[in-house]
Amino acid sequence: MDTNTTAHLVGGPRDGSTHDTGGDALVEVEIDGMMHRYIKTTKQHDDGRPLYNYDGMVAPDGGEPGVEDPAARVASPRADAEGHGGDR
């Protein structure tokens, strides 16, 4: 059985576009320095590709001072892997 890792994104700034997700449950797309999250659903598009729903936007370094405690905020997994993580 072939696995199609190209998915349709639903909602958010990339609504209606496709993205190679690698089959991951959570996909993060960086746009203008912010991480936009899409979460895999159990539904499929008419062409058989998986659908990912928009889950919101986060700053790569976690929370921003004055809004919430940056040290208490978990940054995005992709940002952590790229060396971010609230070290301001």
Secondary structure, 3 states (H helix, E strand, C coil): CCCCCEEEEECHHHCCCEEECCCCCEEEEEECCEEEEEEEEEEECCCCCEEEEEEEEECCCCCCCCCCCHHHCCCCHHHHHCCCCCCC
